[in-house]
Amino acid sequence: MSGTNNYIIPPKWPLKFLRFLLKEEYLEEIEGDMEERFRDNLELFSANKARRLYAWDTLKLLRPTLMRGLRGYYRVNHTAMLKSYFTVAWRNLLKQKAYSTLNIMGLCLGIACVLLIAIHLNDELSYESSFPKHECIYRVSFEGWAKSAPPMAEILAEFYPEIQQTARFYYMYPRILRYKEFQSEEDHGYMADSTAFSVFDFKLVQGDPQQIFRTPHSMVVTESMARKYFGDENPLGKVLMNNSTEFQVTGVVEDLPSNTHLRINFLVSMATFYKDIPENMTDSRGWMATYTYALFNEQKDVKKARERLPELLLDYYKEWGTPEEILAKMNWTFMPLDDIHLHSSLIQEMGPNSDIIYIYVFAAIGLFILLIASINFINIFTTQSLKRMKEVGIRRAIGAKKNQLLGQFLGEAFMVTLMASTLAILLFTLVLPFYNQLAGKQIVASQAFSVDNLLIIVGIILTVGLLSGLYPAFFVSGFSPLKALAGAKKPRSSAGIMRKGLLVFQFVVAVFMVVSTLVVYQQMQYFHDKKLGFDKDQVVAVNLFGDLKQKFAENGAALKAELIQSLNISHIGTASNLPGDGLSVESVVPDGVPEDNELPTVKVLRVDENYLSTLQIELKEGRNFSRQFNDSAAFIINETAAKLLNIDDPVGSYVTNQTRNLHGPIVGVIKDYHFSSLHNPMEPLVLEYNPNWNNFLLVKLQGGKIPETISGLEANIQKIVPNYLFNYQFLDDRINLLYQDEAKMSTLFKFFALFAIMIACLGLFGLSAHASEIRTKEVAIRKAIGATITQVVQLLSREFIVLVMIGNLVAWPLAWWAMNQWLDNFTYHVAIHWGVFAVASGLSLLVALLTVSYHAIKTALANPVDSLRNE
């Protein structure tokens, strides 16, 4: 052996590991053998390799015959010992009721919040999982559109042998359905291919799968809808009327689960689509009208399909330009069904989807709250364990091993965690209905306690128990027997620094959440207060359908005049869509533009002559639509459309709507107004004069007595069309729906931020109580020599206030960065003002001061003589 190797020593941890696990009678011999083997290896290998071999040899010694085993080295009555531990733990809980309550309350609130978040996230991440083949189903979308052209499904099925089946859905606008005397408005209806049942495995509870969609106007309804219209009657063969159209019920399917983007109340045969819609549209390759889904044989086939997509595009659009132009312009995508809810925000989605960013945000909130609750437990448990130093010292003196103490205190930690978890599950069950309202969820308790979710709950309890119990257990078991018996009150300096660091971390999280909540709230207020370029207040949108729609199309001016004259109404207009709706995207081209000069598409809205005055939209130049002129094919465009279409002098120039083959003049230009969400930039808009294409009656109310005016409006409309199903909504409510995700996020942020602050303050309350307790003697002496109550309160509060301020300083940049990232998702958003940080800091300081002051004032008011005597 070289002299240099004498200075190389083996790693220490394997030996410590062995000493912890192996029987003591074998240790001396084993340690000698291992040292000898290490020296031999040093002669043969490098020092690093010799150390690795040393560690490996350690692991090989973990044999049952050498290990201490469950019965331990000493023959101890473990049942009696465990009973003793439990008794001691229970007595300590009762002896320190206030601290025990703080600990259990803090953990209970924390675990309940985390359970809510975990169940919420599990529900969000489980979208579409109820469909057995969900991993092999993909939606075909085109150029940012959720929809695709009707012929696409057939083309895909022919081109790709990897595709097993395709299925299409064509959205049917809300309509009134009637059975006998009962009628109701129904949304979420689609014309669909019969293959939809096998692609998605919809469970047909009534009807023959081979017959349900054989004829036009065949209808399959959900169980809920069947109960709604037919009660206990057999729905099969019954007829639902929509004006003069008859839909015959041929099947009933189970209600779809809430965690799917498919919101379906009824399905109508696709044969109806080909019967009711002109052939030039159903065969159009540019009309994005249907949602197309493809079921692949295997998930891996999608990669091959994507590789062959250019070949398909060139064949499908071969008459639309050169190969380079086709590949540059046409962009089909196969989007996994599982990704739609969290990763898709395309034009004309089936409904509002969520965003993966909210999953990350709430997962982070859950983790933070879990950490805050665990830190509370650690801080209070370790400070209270100082009072048990004598108990620990005695146990050590009579032979208790460190690992036995570790087990005892870890067991106590788990006992408290289990008690808190039991209360948390009860609390969770109680607040679940309230939480469902806040989050817009439909989670029921039985669903929350499914096998998967129970595993999550058990995992959370174990995690909290370990997080909360490990450090205090190591801390207590590490007491020096000598110091423990001496009854030292002050913790080790490292433990004090640790507690302060954890307290700072708690307030970093709490302040971060307060700042975030304030910014989200400001953004929501911005949405509410932002001038949209039109008047949305006191505007009621009444659904037009059936006979009433026909009467307004034929004699709208007289009917409007009659309503205005008899009611407290200033204007009435009609429109095909409401602000915020997905508008039709069409090709509108000014005269004189060469055919090869392709212009971007624009959004088109059909309105009557009263639309602008009802919504107070400003006309920049030209005139409004008028029945006095021949405006059967006239247009008004917004400023953005004028720029996009490159029309210098729009009024009087002519354009062609190539999508509908309509040619006419531009009679006016309006100022831009936000007809879509503020998430998006201003878009080009063309208003087309078409009173016959009216789906909504827009009624501008004036003055007060709104309920009376609406009742009068309903009565007057029912005079025009008896038994008309009057259905209305306020326009501002409708617009607020555009920001419902942000509104839910804002509400949940407030909810969890409040709990985070509460839990952090519980911990602060416990720590301040302990700090006051250990400084009782010092305070008594100070008071004896003349210190005032204010000075004592300052003395006891200063340290905590400084820690809270440090927490603020750390939280500010983190919150500023995170909120800027979130605000970047909006085209229009607020700027983060310094006042937000001032409010968050003031709030956290105020709450911390109130929390700490209770104990500080109590200690300051105590009689110094009594305090010194008790010490």
Beta strands, then each sheet from edge to edge (+ up, - down):
strand 1: 137-142
strand 2: 163-172
strand 3: 175-179
strand 4: 182-186
strand 5: 189-192
strand 6: 204-206
strand 7: 218-222
strand 8: 239-242
strand 9: 245-253
strand 10: 266-269
strand 11: 290-296
strand 12: 332-336
strand 13: 539-543
strand 14: 569-575
strand 15: 584-586
strand 16: 588-590
strand 17: 602-607
strand 18: 619-622
strand 19: 635-638
strand 20: 654-657
strand 21: 662-670
strand 22: 685-689
strand 23: 696-701
strand 24: 728-730
sheet 1: 6+ 9- 7- 10+ 5+ 2- 11+ 1- 12+
sheet 2: 3+ 4-
sheet 3: 6+ 9- 8+
sheet 4: 14+ 23- 13+ 24-
sheet 5: 15+ 17- 22- 19+ 21+ 18-
sheet 6: 15+ 17- 22- 19+ 21+ 20- 16+
end
